[in-house]
Amino acid sequence: MKGKTSLTIILALTTVLLLSGSVAAADYEGWDEIRPALIDGEGSEFVVNTTYDVKFTGDTEFEKVLSAANWVAYHMDYESDPDPPRDVWTPSNDQFAEISPGVNGTGDCEDFAILLCALMRFNVGVPADRVWVQGGILVVPVEEQKPPIFGHAYVVYKAERGGIFYIEPQWGGIPYRGPFPSILHWYYKRPPMAGESATLRFNDEWVKGGGQWLAGPRK
């Protein structure tokens, strides 16, 4: 009888631990959950410092960064956030855990960017002052229509030998220079009067900017 009681207690404790672990690993759903995780001045809840068991090829940091960007593009499929709550952010360690041989992870632009930033930080070894997730408002004019305006996130990388590069992780390792929207790639024609506001920037060590995303909506 005593043995059965002990087994019951162990099973109960295991269940509690598994449930508590799943809660801790849950996505951050909506800005009421995202905002408190960033407002303390660092984004370690999202760009998570852990071991990412993947190897990126290349003789230089820059080559490994491009390899990481290509890996993310190849191993993730775009999936829009549900509405509600609209914005859902997945921590990089949970996003990485979704990926297995033959199984891609899913997420939208900030999930791609968060994962790539973490891989660059903790796998490639890019220091925190040279890589971050950047988010803002993207404006792309459409002929005879009002410009569509929407939020977008991507990765900014300062190379060892100088130069700032914008990496669109949804399309892999083709970085480019310049302030134009990162959603554009080298094979796209740049639309006239396109613009982007880099409102929010963060990695595991710091958060800068934020605008209404961190300040909260005006009342």
Beta strands, then each sheet from edge to edge (+ up, - down):
strand 1: 28-29
strand 2: 76-78
strand 3: 88-89
strand 4: 105-107
strand 5: 131-139
strand 6: 149-158
strand 7: 164-167
strand 8: 195-202
strand 9: 207-209
sheet 1: 1+ 3-
sheet 2: 2+ 4+
sheet 3: 7+ 6- 5+ 8- 9+
end
